[in-house]
Amino acid sequence: MNPLRLLALYRLAFVALLTLASVQTLLAGHEGGHDTTLLAGVEIAAALALLWQRAQLVAAAVLLGVFAVAQLWSVRAGHWPTHLLQYAASTLLIVALGRALQPARSAAR
């Protein structure tokens, strides 16, 4: 399997899992005294936008902002979740690898 296909599969799996987690958050409605529905909705939109190459930088920036806000809310509630850091690392990995493999993408056309 070539690196571009592997990255595409990882991106798709990440977006699917992130969207599922956000839908679960939407269904819960409130967490830690915060109304999380708006944040979850933004997260879903940004995750789906991460699938579109032209929007990936903006989508990644929005996702990192969402993860930061969610992390702050969790810390204020006395929780230190590590999954948000993992989401941020995956977002950065997807964008960085996509940019690094871009010459390979152009050569494959």
TITORKE-814849 format. One record per residue: residue number from 1; x negated, y, z negated of N, C-alpha, C in turn; residue in one letter. Coordinates in Angstrom, 3 decimals. Each point is the difference from the previous one (the first is absolute). Example, Ala and Ser with C-alpha at 12.3 -4.5 7.8 and 13.67 -1.06 7.14 Angstrom:
2
<pt 1; <-13.190; -5.690; -7.800>; <0.890; 1.190; 0.000>; <-0.900; 1.200; 0.000>; "A">,
<pt 2; <0.350; 1.050; 0.720>; <-0.820; 1.190; -0.060>; <0.770; 1.090; -0.730>; "S">,
END
This chain:
109
<pt 1; <-0.858; -1.172; 0.000>; <0.858; 1.172; 0.000>; <-0.909; 1.242; 0.000>; "M">,
<pt 2; <0.301; 0.955; 0.861>; <-0.850; 1.185; 0.078>; <0.361; 0.999; -1.111>; "N">,
<pt 3; <-0.919; 0.924; -0.323>; <0.217; 0.937; -1.102>; <1.220; 0.898; 0.179>; "P">,
<pt 4; <0.298; 0.395; 1.217>; <1.172; 0.846; 0.227>; <1.295; -0.724; -0.332>; "L">,
<pt 5; <0.085; -1.238; 0.397>; <1.205; -0.788; -0.294>; <0.117; -0.265; -1.498>; "R">,
<pt 6; <-1.117; -0.283; -0.645>; <-0.011; -0.234; -1.436>; <0.452; 1.254; -0.757>; "L">,
<pt 7; <-0.511; 1.153; 0.410>; <0.412; 1.261; -0.631>; <1.490; 0.261; 0.238>; "L">,
<pt 8; <0.480; -0.266; 1.197>; <1.421; 0.206; 0.298>; <0.883; -0.887; -0.883>; "A">,
<pt 9; <-0.412; -1.236; -0.204>; <0.762; -0.906; -0.868>; <-0.036; 0.453; -1.454>; "L">,
<pt 10; <-1.179; 0.457; -0.454>; <-0.118; 0.489; -1.373>; <0.862; 1.245; -0.186>; "Y">,
<pt 11; <-0.044; 0.906; 0.976>; <0.806; 1.228; -0.059>; <1.486; -0.356; -0.089>; "R">,
<pt 12; <0.440; -0.929; 0.841>; <1.402; -0.404; 0.003>; <0.410; -0.638; -1.331>; "L">,
<pt 13; <-0.840; -0.882; -0.530>; <0.298; -0.638; -1.283>; <0.040; 1.030; -1.125>; "A">,
<pt 14; <-0.951; 0.931; -0.008>; <-0.043; 1.035; -1.029>; <1.254; 0.867; 0.056>; "F">,
<pt 15; <0.370; 0.430; 1.188>; <1.190; 0.842; 0.153>; <1.253; -0.767; -0.432>; "V">,
<pt 16; <0.092; -1.263; 0.361>; <1.170; -0.805; -0.390>; <0.088; -0.144; -1.522>; "A">,
<pt 17; <-1.114; -0.302; -0.646>; <0.012; -0.163; -1.458>; <0.257; 1.324; -0.710>; "L">,
<pt 18; <-0.586; 1.068; 0.498>; <0.205; 1.317; -0.600>; <1.453; 0.437; 0.166>; "L">,
<pt 19; <0.565; -0.259; 1.156>; <1.410; 0.336; 0.235>; <0.909; -0.812; -0.916>; "T">,
<pt 20; <-0.290; -1.278; -0.148>; <0.795; -0.848; -0.905>; <-0.068; 0.507; -1.436>; "L">,
<pt 21; <-1.194; 0.347; -0.454>; <-0.154; 0.525; -1.360>; <0.767; 1.317; -0.166>; "A">,
<pt 22; <-0.017; 0.825; 1.028>; <0.710; 1.283; -0.057>; <1.511; -0.197; -0.008>; "S">,
<pt 23; <0.477; -0.968; 0.759>; <1.431; -0.307; -0.009>; <0.414; -0.480; -1.392>; "V">,
<pt 24; <-0.817; -0.813; -0.629>; <0.286; -0.443; -1.367>; <0.054; 1.187; -0.956>; "Q">,
<pt 25; <-0.909; 0.949; 0.196>; <0.001; 1.208; -0.829>; <1.254; 0.830; 0.266>; "T">,
<pt 26; <0.406; 0.094; 1.265>; <1.234; 0.719; 0.329>; <1.204; -0.622; -0.699>; "L">,
<pt 27; <0.035; -1.311; -0.029>; <1.119; -0.691; -0.633>; <-0.007; 0.196; -1.509>; "L">,
<pt 28; <-1.181; 0.132; -0.598>; <-0.106; 0.214; -1.444>; <0.434; 1.425; -0.358>; "A">,
<pt 29; <-0.351; 0.969; 0.856>; <0.450; 1.373; -0.199>; <-0.810; 0.829; -0.965>; "G">,
<pt 30; <-0.209; -0.471; -1.194>; <-0.755; 0.743; -1.014>; <-1.047; -0.915; -0.601>; "H">,
<pt 31; <-1.156; 0.574; -0.238>; <-1.065; -0.780; -0.636>; <-0.813; 0.940; -0.862>; "E">,
<pt 32; <-0.150; -0.354; -1.247>; <-0.791; 0.825; -0.896>; <0.570; 1.392; -0.200>; "G">,
<pt 33; <1.334; 0.135; 0.090>; <0.630; 1.289; -0.198>; <-0.033; 0.903; 1.225>; "G">,
<pt 34; <-0.486; -0.491; 1.122>; <-0.078; 0.802; 1.217>; <0.974; -0.542; 1.040>; "H">,
<pt 35; <0.557; 0.914; 0.783>; <0.821; -0.407; 1.131>; <-0.956; -0.315; 1.150>; "D">,
<pt 36; <-0.172; -1.258; 0.283>; <-1.007; -0.443; 0.964>; <0.551; -0.165; 1.410>; "T">,
<pt 37; <1.270; 0.309; 0.207>; <0.583; -0.257; 1.314>; <-0.627; 0.857; 1.097>; "T">,
<pt 38; <-0.245; 1.276; -0.266>; <-0.610; 0.858; 1.012>; <-1.420; -0.469; 0.319>; "L">,
<pt 39; <-0.760; -0.312; -1.042>; <-1.376; -0.462; 0.204>; <-0.024; -1.313; 0.791>; "L">,
<pt 40; <0.915; -0.906; -0.312>; <0.060; -1.274; 0.718>; <0.402; 0.207; 1.458>; "A">,
<pt 41; <0.930; 0.913; 0.239>; <0.406; 0.298; 1.375>; <-1.145; 0.583; 0.821>; "G">,
<pt 42; <-0.754; 0.901; -0.599>; <-1.160; 0.574; 0.684>; <-1.040; -1.093; 0.260>; "V">,
<pt 43; <-0.174; -0.875; -0.960>; <-0.963; -1.092; 0.155>; <0.386; -0.919; 1.163>; "E">,
<pt 44; <1.263; -0.314; 0.126>; <0.469; -0.844; 1.107>; <-0.274; 0.685; 1.340>; "I">,
<pt 45; <0.364; 1.272; 0.087>; <-0.211; 0.734; 1.259>; <-1.481; 0.064; 0.361>; "A">,
<pt 46; <-0.845; 0.283; -0.969>; <-1.440; 0.093; 0.263>; <-0.585; -1.362; 0.343>; "A">,
<pt 47; <0.463; -1.040; -0.662>; <-0.498; -1.352; 0.292>; <0.344; -0.380; 1.441>; "A">,
<pt 48; <1.223; 0.255; 0.407>; <0.391; -0.313; 1.371>; <-0.775; 0.843; 1.007>; "L">,
<pt 49; <-0.277; 1.255; -0.352>; <-0.785; 0.868; 0.884>; <-1.439; -0.493; 0.128>; "A">,
<pt 50; <-0.481; -0.736; -0.996>; <-1.356; -0.549; 0.052>; <-0.145; -1.010; 1.145>; "L">,
<pt 51; <1.109; -0.538; 0.472>; <-0.030; -0.922; 1.137>; <-0.288; 0.719; 1.317>; "L">,
<pt 52; <0.239; 1.301; 0.038>; <-0.192; 0.790; 1.209>; <-1.384; 0.632; -0.051>; "W">,
<pt 53; <-0.863; -0.374; 0.923>; <-1.394; 0.448; -0.003>; <-0.125; 1.521; -0.052>; "Q">,
<pt 54; <0.818; 0.704; 0.747>; <-0.117; 1.463; 0.057>; <0.384; 0.677; -1.302>; "R">,
<pt 55; <0.776; -0.671; -0.824>; <0.459; 0.595; -1.259>; <-0.725; -0.560; -1.209>; "A">,
<pt 56; <-0.961; -0.876; 0.213>; <-0.577; -0.716; -1.134>; <-0.722; 0.904; -0.998>; "Q">,
<pt 57; <-0.660; 1.075; 0.449>; <-0.698; 0.876; -0.943>; <0.975; 0.748; -0.902>; "L">,
<pt 58; <1.061; 0.520; 0.588>; <1.025; 0.688; -0.795>; <0.700; -0.994; -0.917>; "V">,
<pt 59; <0.335; -1.164; 0.540>; <0.670; -1.027; -0.801>; <-0.872; -0.430; -1.176>; "A">,
<pt 60; <-1.279; -0.183; 0.252>; <-0.917; -0.399; -1.071>; <-0.099; 1.084; -1.069>; "A">,
<pt 61; <-0.058; 1.258; 0.417>; <-0.072; 1.100; -0.968>; <1.257; 0.043; -0.869>; "A">,
<pt 62; <1.152; -0.190; 0.626>; <1.258; -0.002; -0.750>; <0.032; -1.187; -0.960>; "V">,
<pt 63; <-0.406; -1.169; 0.474>; <-0.024; -1.178; -0.877>; <-0.925; 0.216; -1.190>; "L">,
<pt 64; <-1.179; 0.545; 0.234>; <-0.928; 0.245; -1.106>; <0.604; 0.979; -1.005>; "L">,
<pt 65; <0.729; 0.992; 0.488>; <0.693; 0.926; -0.897>; <1.082; -0.693; -0.815>; "G">,
<pt 66; <0.762; -0.864; 0.651>; <1.049; -0.763; -0.694>; <-0.617; -0.886; -1.072>; "V">,
<pt 67; <-1.092; -0.683; 0.343>; <-0.653; -0.878; -0.978>; <-0.530; 0.808; -1.184>; "F">,
<pt 68; <-0.526; 1.188; 0.277>; <-0.527; 0.848; -1.076>; <1.125; 0.442; -0.942>; "A">,
<pt 69; <1.122; 0.428; 0.556>; <1.133; 0.414; -0.831>; <0.514; -1.179; -0.821>; "V">,
<pt 70; <0.152; -1.159; 0.640>; <0.477; -1.187; -0.714>; <-0.974; -0.399; -1.113>; "A">,
<pt 71; <-1.292; 0.116; 0.272>; <-0.997; -0.328; -1.013>; <0.104; 0.971; -1.183>; "Q">,
<pt 72; <0.145; 1.275; 0.294>; <0.141; 0.995; -1.071>; <1.243; -0.257; -0.842>; "L">,
<pt 73; <1.110; -0.303; 0.659>; <1.224; -0.310; -0.747>; <-0.206; -1.215; -0.895>; "W">,
<pt 74; <-0.681; -1.022; 0.528>; <-0.242; -1.207; -0.790>; <-0.905; 0.283; -1.194>; "S">,
<pt 75; <-1.043; 0.779; 0.228>; <-0.929; 0.333; -1.081>; <0.723; 0.786; -1.089>; "V">,
<pt 76; <0.837; 0.934; 0.410>; <0.758; 0.781; -0.985>; <0.957; -0.876; -0.805>; "R">,
<pt 77; <0.416; -1.130; 0.599>; <0.885; -0.934; -0.703>; <-0.794; -1.024; -0.811>; "A">,
<pt 78; <-1.337; 0.116; 0.034>; <-0.826; -0.911; -0.782>; <-0.402; -1.266; 0.725>; "G">,
<pt 79; <0.166; -0.036; 1.317>; <-0.357; -1.177; 0.798>; <-1.166; 0.356; 0.915>; "H">,
<pt 80; <-0.839; -0.965; 0.272>; <-1.153; 0.197; 0.885>; <0.016; -1.044; 1.101>; "W">,
<pt 81; <0.955; 0.103; 0.935>; <0.091; -1.016; 1.055>; <-1.178; 0.090; 0.970>; "P">,
<pt 82; <-0.533; -1.146; 0.359>; <-1.111; -0.028; 0.945>; <0.474; -0.216; 1.430>; "T">,
<pt 83; <1.240; -0.425; 0.178>; <0.475; -0.273; 1.363>; <0.038; 1.267; 0.858>; "H">,
<pt 84; <0.212; 1.152; -0.622>; <0.011; 1.245; 0.772>; <-1.389; 0.329; 0.537>; "L">,
<pt 85; <-1.025; -0.329; -0.770>; <-1.374; 0.183; 0.481>; <-0.296; -0.967; 1.141>; "L">,
<pt 86; <0.533; -1.198; -0.098>; <-0.177; -0.979; 1.080>; <0.718; 0.483; 1.268>; "Q">,
<pt 87; <1.192; 0.562; -0.153>; <0.715; 0.547; 1.155>; <-0.812; 1.115; 0.649>; "Y">,
<pt 88; <-0.573; 0.873; -0.826>; <-0.809; 1.104; 0.535>; <-1.224; -0.535; 0.732>; "A">,
<pt 89; <-0.653; -1.002; -0.579>; <-1.175; -0.592; 0.647>; <0.380; -0.645; 1.330>; "A">,
<pt 90; <1.126; -0.679; 0.045>; <0.450; -0.621; 1.247>; <0.321; 1.050; 1.053>; "S">,
<pt 91; <0.618; 1.090; -0.417>; <0.312; 1.079; 0.932>; <-1.275; 0.563; 0.608>; "T">,
<pt 92; <-0.990; 0.272; -0.852>; <-1.278; 0.531; 0.484>; <-0.714; -0.999; 0.899>; "L">,
<pt 93; <0.062; -1.274; -0.356>; <-0.633; -1.045; 0.809>; <0.632; -0.069; 1.394>; "L">,
<pt 94; <1.302; 0.033; 0.063>; <0.702; -0.076; 1.285>; <-0.389; 1.160; 0.903>; "I">,
<pt 95; <-0.002; 1.202; -0.547>; <-0.333; 1.178; 0.811>; <-1.469; -0.010; 0.396>; "V">,
<pt 96; <-0.882; -0.302; -0.956>; <-1.438; 0.016; 0.293>; <-0.375; -1.070; 1.025>; "A">,
<pt 97; <0.524; -1.203; -0.157>; <-0.297; -1.059; 0.972>; <0.592; 0.322; 1.366>; "L">,
<pt 98; <1.192; 0.564; -0.001>; <0.617; 0.384; 1.264>; <-0.849; 1.011; 0.749>; "G">,
<pt 99; <-0.540; 0.961; -0.736>; <-0.859; 1.006; 0.631>; <-1.334; -0.608; 0.422>; "R">,
<pt 100; <-0.543; -0.902; -0.811>; <-1.280; -0.633; 0.338>; <0.118; -0.897; 1.222>; "A">,
<pt 101; <1.150; -0.641; 0.152>; <0.212; -0.903; 1.129>; <0.546; 0.712; 1.229>; "L">,
<pt 102; <0.210; 1.288; -0.088>; <0.577; 0.757; 1.112>; <-0.815; -0.125; 1.283>; "Q">,
<pt 103; <-1.345; 0.073; -0.034>; <-0.746; -0.211; 1.249>; <0.263; -1.389; 0.594>; "P">,
<pt 104; <0.165; -0.991; -0.860>; <0.298; -1.339; 0.485>; <1.376; -0.048; 0.654>; "A">,
<pt 105; <0.930; 0.775; -0.540>; <1.359; 0.053; 0.550>; <-0.050; 0.626; 1.395>; "R">,
<pt 106; <-0.783; 1.069; 0.151>; <-0.109; 0.679; 1.299>; <-0.674; -0.899; 1.032>; "S">,
<pt 107; <-1.008; -0.755; -0.411>; <-0.719; -0.885; 0.897>; <0.872; -1.186; 0.420>; "A">,
<pt 108; <0.962; -0.396; -0.855>; <0.843; -1.146; 0.296>; <1.069; 0.336; 1.048>; "A">,
<pt 109; <0.223; 1.288; 0.226>; <1.052; 0.406; 0.968>; <-0.426; -0.147; 1.399>; "R">,
END
